[in-house]
Amino acid sequence: MITFLFWGSLLLLFYIYIGYPILVRLLSAKQKPVAKDEGYLPKISILIAAYNEEKDIEHTIRNKIALDYPRELMEILVVSDESTDRTDALVEALASEAPFPIRLIRQTPRQGKTAGLNLIAPLASGEILVFSDANSLYEPDALRKLVRNFADPEVGYVTGKMIYANPDGSVVGDGCSAYMRYENWLREKETRIGSVVGVDGGIDAIRARLFKQLNADQLPDFVQPLKVNEQGYRVIYEPEAVLKELALDDSGREFRMRVRVSLRALWALHDMKQLLNPFHYGLFAVQLISHKLLRYLAFIPLLWLAFTNLLLLEEGGIYTLFFFGQVAFYLLAWLGRRYDDEKNRPFYLTLPYYFCLLNLASAHAAWRYVRGEKQVIWAPRVG
């Protein structure tokens, strides 16, 4: 039984991190192309939810104003979630000088991002709704790259490519960036077979008529695209629509953010559990189980692998090799955590460290999920 648990855990982990990407790569050989049209320019509404964002909101809005898109086809709606700093005043000042409409809607009492988007989405006049975080900076052609995909009537939701950057704009070469490269590769392959099962949230677009009101505790970056897929439309990845977002420079904040995202994602899977049925949703259900559910629960086979490996040590041979391999991996992760200069942390320390951080965050989130906890509001870039 112990031997079965050891090899079963190992095979499951292999499938989660290597087997599923291989499966997607093989399936993507038969592509389902997107009928893009560079000349397709619908009216768009950019939606931004903000809470105490005086540090970033002006830079973000000026970034949107400078984008390469017809001014007469743009508007920005900002929902201030009962901000107590200068966020509202900054937005109103920009609205007075902008070349297209910018509207500020104040949400009181504070109810979180999802409730804020529920509030302003019905007020938007655009055919396409674009979701931006309050600190998301788009490349000049990002909007055109996003919306060209909606020329295909089967496409209902498009997510762009997020790149983590340093304050000077340079790309971060750490585990966070490596993780996003892995995720973006998967999204590219998943798009070729139909739909992706994960989006960025900071550079997303949806057909306005497909937008659904969500519960305040639901994760809009996850549930909204799932509901689009449920309505029979594709959710796709557009790698040429690029945003740069500052990477968190503190492991504690990164951990809290990952716990929050994982907890809300677990509840999203709970709420949308009907999509996990492969008999009704076919390949997409397999994708959702493999890419999301199993990924968030990967800490379980990791624990079983370590525990059963200890029990099998006396048998020597390959079990001894696996044991010292695991010890070495977690030692590298520990060294990565203690490395003083995070910006120059070697890759062989970064990858084990970030892998462990993600799985520890998932384990903590799962414990909170089991206890019935939900998280609706949070402080920006704090967790």
N, C-alpha and C positions, 0 to 999 in steps of 0.2 A: 504493500500500500504506500509506504514512504517513497519507494522507488518510482511508483506511478505518479505520485504528486510532484516529485522532483522533475521528471521528464515532461509531465503534463504542463507544469508551470513554465518550463523552459520553452516548450513548443508554442505555448500561448503567447509568451513574450516575443518570440521570433515572429509570430504572425502579426502581432500588433505593430511592431516597429519595422519589420522587413518584409514579411509575407504579404501583408495588405498592399504596401506600395508596389510590390512585384505584380500582384493581381491586377491592380489598377493600370500599371504600365502595359500589361499584356492586353487588357480589354480596350485600352485607348488606341491600340493599333487600328481599330475600326472606328474612325472618327465620326462624330456627329457635329458637323460644322455649324458655325453661327453666321447668319446672313447679315454681315455688318454693312453699314452704308455711311461713308464719311460725310455725306451731305445731309444726313438726317439731323435736324436741329430743332427739337421740340422745346416748348417753354419749360423751364425748370425752376423748382423752388428748393433752395438750400436750407435745411433745418439744422439748427444748432441748439443743443441743450447746455446751459451754463449755470454753474454755481460757484460764486466767488472766483471768477476767472479774470480779474483785472490785470493779472500779469501777462495773459496770452490773448485775450479776446480781441484787442485792437489789431494786433499783428495778424490774427487769423482772418478777421473780416477784410482787412486791407489785402490780404492774399487772395481772397475770393473776388474782390472787386477788380483785381488786376488780371484775372483769368481770361484766357482767349476764348470768349464766347459772346455772342451778340447781346448787348446790354438790354435791349428791349425784350429779350426772352429770359431775363433773370430776375429773381427776387430772393431776399434772405429773410428768414423768420428766426428770431432768437427767443427762446423761452428761458427766462431767468428764474431759477428755482429758489425764490425768496433769497436772492443774494444780499449780503450785508456789506459788501465792499463797493467799489466804484464800477462794477460791471455794467449796471444799467445806464449810468451816466455816459460811459464810453460808447456803448452801443447807440444811444440816442444822438450823441455828437457826430458819430460816423453817418448815421441815417440822414442828418441834415445836409450832408455834402455829397452823398453817394449818387452815382449816375443811374441807379435803378432803386426800386423800393426796398428798404430795410425796415422791418417791423420788430418791435420789442413787445413781448407778451410776458407779464409777470405772473408766476404761479405761486399762490399763497393758499394755505400753508405749504411748506416744503414737502414735496411728495416723490422726488426722484426723477431720473431721466426718462423712464418709460412713460410715466404719467405726463411729463412735459411734452413728449412727442405726441402722445394721444391728444393733448390740448391744441397743439399748433398745426398738426397735419390737416385737419378739416378746413383750416383757414387758408391753406396754400392754394394758389391758382394754377400752379404748374402741372403739366401732364406727367412730368417725372419729378419725384421727390428725391433729393440727394441728402444723405445724412453725413454730417461732419462733426467731429469732436471739436471742442473749444480750443484745442491746441494743434489741430491738424493743418498742415501746410501743404497745399496741392502744387504739383508741377503745372506750368502755364497751360498745357494742353489736356489736363486731366479730365475736365468735363466733356470735351469733345470725344475723348477716347472712351469714356464711360457710356455716353448716350448713343453712340453709333451702333451699339449692340441691340438697342431697342427697335431698330428697323426690322429685326427678326420678330415676327408676331408670337413666337413660342417663348421668347425671353421675357421674364417678369421681374428679375432682380439681377443686378450686376455689382460685383465687389471688385475693388481695385487692389493695388499692391502697396503694402505699407513697408517702409524702410525705417528702421530705427537709426537715429542720428545723434551726434554730439551737438552741443550748443552752437558750434561753429558751422553746422550743416554737414560735416563729414560723417560718412556711414560708420556705425559702430561695428567692430569686428569681434563681438563677444558671443556668448551662448544664446542670448536673446535673438541676435541677428541670425545665427546659425539655425535656430529653431524656426524663424520665419522663412528662411530659405527652404527648409524642409517642407513646411506647410504650403508655401507657394508652389513648390514643385508638385505636391499632391493635388492642389487645386487646379493646376493646369491640366493634369491628366484626368481628373474627375470631370472637368468641363468637357473634355473630348468624348466622354461616355454618357453625358447627359447633364447632370447637375452636381455642384459642389455641396458639401455639408457643413462648411465653416466659412465665415466671412470676417472681415476686419472691423467693421463698424464705423471707422473714421472716414472711409471713402466708399460709400455704398449708394446705390440708387435703386428705386423701385417704381413701377407704374403706380401712379396715384390711386387708380381705381382698385388696385390689389391690396392697398394698405389696410391692415386690420387693427382695431383697437385691442390693446393687450392689457392684462392685469398688471398692476403697478410693480409686482414682484417678479414679473417675467423679464428675461433678458432679450431686449429688442434685436440685438445683433445676431441672435440665434433663432428665436421663435419666429420673427417676421419672415425670414427667408424660408423657414420650414412651412409656414402657412402659405407662402407663394407656391412652393412645390406641391403642397396639398391641393391647391387649386388647379393644378395641371400645367404649371409654367416652369420653365427652366431657371435655375439659379446658376450664374456663370461667373468665371473669374476673368478679369481683363488686366493682364500684366503691364500694359502700357499706360494705365491710369495710375499714376504714382503719387503717394503722399509721403512726406517725411514727418516723423514724430519723435520728440526727444525720448531717448531711452531712460528708464529709471536708473539713477546712479547709486541706489542704495538697495542692498539685498533685502532688508526688512520691508521696504515699500513694495518691492517686486513680489515678495512672498505674499503680502496681504492682498495685493491686486490679483494674484493668481488664485488665492483662496476664494476671493469674491467672485471672480469669473467662473471658477469651477463649481462653486455652490449654486450660482444662478443657472449654469448650464445643466447641472443635475436635475434641478427643478424643471427646467425647460424640457428635458428628456422625459421627465415624469408627466408633464402636462401634454406632451405630444407623443405619448407612448404608442399611439395607434400607428405611427409611421415606422415603428420597429418591427412590424409584421411583414416578413418577406413574401407571404402568400398574397398580400394585398398590394404591397408597394415594391415588390421585386428587388431589383438591384439597388435601388436607393435605400431600402431598409438595410441591406447588407452593408452599404457604405456608412450609414448612420451608426450601426452597431460597431463596425470595425474602426472607423475614424474617430468616433466620439465616445460612445459608451465604454468600449473596452479600453480606450486610451485613458479615460478618467478613472477607471478601476484597475489600471495596470499595477498599482502599488500592492494589490492583493497577491498576484502571482510572484511579484518581487519578494514579498515577505515569505511566501511559501518556499520559494527557491532557496533563500538564505537559511531558513529553518531546517528544511529537509536535507540540505547540503551538510549541515552540522551533524545531523543524525547519521548520515551515510559516510562520514569521514573515515571511520574505521575500516571501510572496505577499500580505501586507498585508490590508486589508479586515477581514473578520470575525475572522480569526486574530489580528490585532493587538488587536482589541477584547477577544477572549477572553484573550489574554496579559496585558493590563493588568488585566483583571478578576480573574484568578488571583493576580497579584502583589498587588493590593489586598486580596484575601481573606486571603492568608497573612500580609500585613503586619498586618492587624487581629488575626489570631490571635497573632502575635508580641507585639503591644502588649498583648493580653489576658493573655498569660503574664507580662509584665513589670509589669502594673498592681499597684500597691502595696496598695490596699485591695480585697481580693477580695470582701468582702461588698457593696461598692458599685460593683463593676465594671459598666460600662454593657453593656446587652444586645448592642449591635452589636460589642462586643469579646468578650463571653462566648460567644456562639454559635459564631463561627469558632474560638475557642480550644478549646472543648470538642469540636467536630467534629474538629479536628486531633488532640487528645489521644486520642480514641477510636480513630481510624484508625492513629495511631502505635502505640498499645497493641496493636491487632489485628495490625499488621505484625510487631511484636516477638514476639507470641504465635505467629504463623504460622512465624516462623523457628525458634522453640524446638520447635514441633510437627514441622517437617521434620527437625530434629535428633533427634527421638525423646524429647524431654524431657517429663516429667510433674511435676505439683505436687500433693502429697497433703496436706501440712500447711503452715500459715502462722500468723503472729501476728495476732490480731484487730486490725482497723483499721490495720494497717501494710502488709499486702500479702503 
